[in-house]
Amino acid sequence: RVANAKNLGKRIVITSGVFDLLHEAHREYLQKAKLEGDYLVVLVESDARTKEMKGSDRPIWNQEKRKAAIQALGFVD
């Protein structure tokens, strides 16, 4: 999909994060990122990397749930 968007001359924005317990500040950040281009790709940190960064009691939501929450945002491509 990214290659197709690129071939169509779309400007692609890529961002990443943990997004554990997706909240309004995450949404605002991602909406601003979307304004920077035509196509927004969001990378979600793995559970293992999240534990390394945030401690053994994290993530609260596993990476599949965090990914699903990002995908549910209507403006993420």
Beta strands, then each sheet from edge to edge (+ up, - down):
strand 1: 12-17
strand 2: 39-44
sheet 1: 1+ 2+
end
